Amino acid sequence: MKISNKAVCKSSKWIKRNARPLEAARWEYFFEGYSQDQVIHYLSAFQNKDGGFGHGIEPDFWSPYSSPMATWAAGQILIEIGANPTDEIVKSMISYLVNTYDKETGMWASVLPETNQYPHAPWWHWEEGVQEKWMFNPSAELAAFLVHWSSEESETSEIGWSAIEKAIDRLMKANEMERHEINNYQQLIKIMNLHKTTFNTRFHYSLSEVSNKVMSFVEKSVEWDASEWSTGYKSLPLDFIDSPEHPLSEKFSDLIEQNLNFYIETISDEGTWDISWNWGGYPEEFAVSRRYWKGILTVNRYKLLKSFGYLL
């Protein structure tokens, strides 16, 4: 079972009519051969003067102020298009991360008090002690951004390595982990594969040992029963495994095939996928957020379908 060219065309038209310009630019970059320039152009609209990102780039919280979590959402896009450390948008973002790093904890604040002043999903609500719930989501990944886009042995790079050290200590002592934090550690590993020698020199644990621990959490988190996938917010294999080269791709091969077919079977007549969550409040704003998410999901799932050869 593969996605037909007709279906791709339908999805493309929906994206260009209804999604944010940012997702339309990502679509054109990944599937139509456009350069990264338009992606950076529309991404920069979410960046503030301090280098951080806000303005609802993560559609489930609408604070215009810079936050580490919104900056993480932007950083993921910059990673996926292969942005350079010399790009102004990257340099400014790195400056923000340096200025907001908590040296004592090795983390960036996952949720800020300002979030409460604007429409947001309940899980983004700030309260005292909320960082205990989030831990190194998204700090593990933000730390990797610092190393990846900084020159070796620079002060900025050292901040990144310091945060990674604390993140690895947290990981290797943990017995369980929430799925989104697992994703952050996965991305940390992916980026660290480009800095493997330095990683293995600096830390007591090898990158291979760290990767094995993360993969063990992935295996525990995946919903193995495909009949449960449409019954709520479940962890599907493709929430963790993004290409045939992934370390768990072979082990999960049958389940991955079921997941890819599930995506094809559940695409709507308009060529999109809908979200499986609800804010339970702010009904007008949630309707907007839902449409934005449909655009994001459509781009992300087509990327997966392409990676596994499911586009004609």
N, C-alpha and C positions, 0 to 999 in steps of 0.2 A: 504494500500500500504506500503510495507516494502522493504528495501534494501536486495537483495539476497546474499547468501554466495559467489556466483560466482562474483558478482559485488564487494564485499569487497576484494576478492582475487585479482581482476584486479587492484583495487585502491592501494592495498598494494604493488603490483609489480611496479606500476608506481612510487609510493613514493620512493621505495628503489633504483630504477634506475635513477630517474630524480630530486628528491627534494634534498634540503640540508641535510647533515647528521643529523643536528639538528632536522628537521621535521621527518626524518626516525626514530630517537631515540624516539621522542615523540609518534609516531605511535606505535612503539613496546611497549612503556610503557603503553599506554592506551588500546591497543587492543590485545597485545600478551603476556602480563604478565611479561615483562622485568622489571628490577629494575630502579630506577631513576638515577643510576650511569652514564649510557651512556648519558642521557640528560644533566646532569651537565658537563660531559666531553666535549661535543660538544658546550655547551653554554659558557664554560670558554674560548673557542677560540676567543670569541668576547669581552672578558674583558681585559682592559688595566691595567697597573701597578698601576694607581691611584684608581682602584676599579670600575671605571665607564665602561660603555660598548659603543662600536662603531662598526666600520667595516661593516656597512650595515646590522646590525641585523634587523633593520626595513628596508625592501628592497627598500623603496622609497627615502632614502637618504644614500649616500655611504661614508660619512666622516668617516675616521678611528679613529678620536678623540672621547674621551668620551663626552657624552652629557646626560642630564637628560632624554630626550625623548628615546634615545636608551637604557638607563638604566631602564627606565620604561618597555620597551618591554621585557627585560631580567627578570625583577622582576615579570612580569605576569606569565612567564613560571615557575619561582621558586615557586610562589604561587600555581600554578596548580598541581605541583608534590609534594607539601608539604615539601619543603626544610626546614631545621632546622637552627635556629640562630647560631648554632655552626659550620655550614658548612663554609669553608674558602671563598667560592664564595659569600656567603651572608654577612659575616663579612666585606669583602673587599668592597662590594657594599654599605653597610651601611656607611662605612667610607667616601666613595665618596660623598654620599648624605649629610652627615653632613658638609663636606667641601665646598659644592657648594650651600648651602641654603642661600636665601636672607631673613634675619631676618625682614627687614622692610616691605616687601611685603607679606611674608609668602609663597613665591613661589620659584620654580626653573625655570631657563630660559628654555622655551619650544623649542626655536630654537636658535642656536648659529651662529655667523658670519662665522665660519669655514665651515659650511654647503655649502656655496656658492662656495667653491673651488672645489667641487666634484660633480659628477652626482647626480641629485636630481629632484624630482617632483616639479613643480612650487609652490605648497602650502607649501613646506618646505623652501622656499627662505627667507633668513634673510634680514630685513631692520629695520631702526629705528622705534621704537614704535610697533613692531610686537607683543609684549607680550599682548597688549590690545586685540588682536584677540583671543589669546589662553587662556588667563586667567588661571584657575586652571586645565587645561589639560596640563600635566598629574599630576600637583602638589598635587591635592586632593588624588590621589592614592599613590604617593610617600610618602606622610605624613603617610598614613596608613601602608606602608611597615616599616617605622621607628618604629612605635609603636609596630607592630606585631612581629618584630624580635629583639626588645630591651628589656632588663629587666626593670621591673616596677621602676618608679621614677629615672631612669638613666638620664643622661644629653641628651643622644640620644633620649630617649623616650619623654623627655620634648620638644625637638625640633619638634618632630612629632606632639605632642598635640598642640603646638603653631601654627603650620601650619594648622592643622585641624580646630582650632578655627577660623582662618581667612577664610578658605575655607567654613565653615558653614555660617559665616556672609555673604559672597558673595552669597551663594546659597539662603538663606532665603530672601534676598532683591531682587533677580532676578525675572524678569517677563518672560524671555525666555532664552533658552540655546541651544547651538550647540550640536548635537547628540554625538560627541566624548567626550565632557566634561561631558555630562549626564552619559556616560559609566564609566567615572572616578569616579563620585560620587556614582554610583551603586556599584562599586568595593570597594570604601571606606566603604559604609554601610555594605557590606558583611563581610569585615574584622572586622569592629567595632562590629558586632554581637558577636564576640568572646571576646570583651572587653566592653560589654554593660553597666555593672555596673559603670565602671570608666567613660565612656562617659557621662552617665546620671548624674553623680555626678559633673563633671567638667563644663558642659555647660548649658546655659539657656534653650536651646531647647533639648527635649528628642530625642533619636535615632529614635523613632517612628514618631515624627513630621518631622524630617529631611527626613526619608524614604518616608513619604507621599508626601512631596514636590518634591522629585526626581521622584516618580512614576507619579505625575501629569505632569511632563515634558516628561516622556516616552510616556504617552498617547497622548500628543500633537505631538510628533515627529514621531510616527509610521505612515507609509503609509497604510491606511485602505483599499484602493482599490487594490486588488491583481492583477488586469489587468495592473497596472502601474509598477509592480515589475521588469519587464524585460526591462524597457525603460530607464535605467540609474542608477545613484547612489542613490538608494532609501533606506529609513530606514525601514527594515522589522522587524516584531515582534521578531524574533529570534536573531536580533542584540542586543536585550535588555533582553530577557527572555531566561534563559539558562537551566531551569529544570522545572519539574512539581511542584516543591516546591516554585517557584518564586511567590511573592505576587500578580502579575498580571496574573498568569497562568490561573486561572479559568475565569477571565473576558475576556481574549483573546483566550479562548480555541478553538473556531471555526477558528479564524485567524491563530493560531499556527498550527492547523492541515493543513490548506491550505499552510502555509509556509513550513512545513515538506514535503508535497507532491510536492511543487514547487521545493524543493531541489532534490528530487528523480527524478522528470521529467526532470530536467535540467542538471543532471550529464552527462558528455561527454562519448563517447565510450571508451576513455582511462581510465575512472574512476576518473575524476577530475572536478573541477569547475574553470571557468576562471574569471578574474577580470572585473569590469565594468568601469574602468578608464584608462586614458592614460596620459603620461607625456607631450606629444606634443613637445618633444625634446629628445636629447640623444637616438636616436633610437636603437643603439646596446646595450647600458646599460639597456634601458627599457625592451628589449626582455629577458634579464637575470632576471631582477626584476620580470617580469611577470611570469616566470617559478617558481621563488622562492615563489611568492604569491599563485600560484596554489597549491603548496605543503602545505602552511600554511592554505589556505581555506579548502583543503581536510581534513586535520587533524581536524580543528575546526568544520567543519560541520558534520563529522562523530561523533565527541564528542556529538553534539546536537542530532543527530539521535539516538545514543545509550542512551542518557539521557531520551529521550521520548519513548524509547522502539520500535524504528523503524528499528532495526537490527534483522534479523532472528537468 
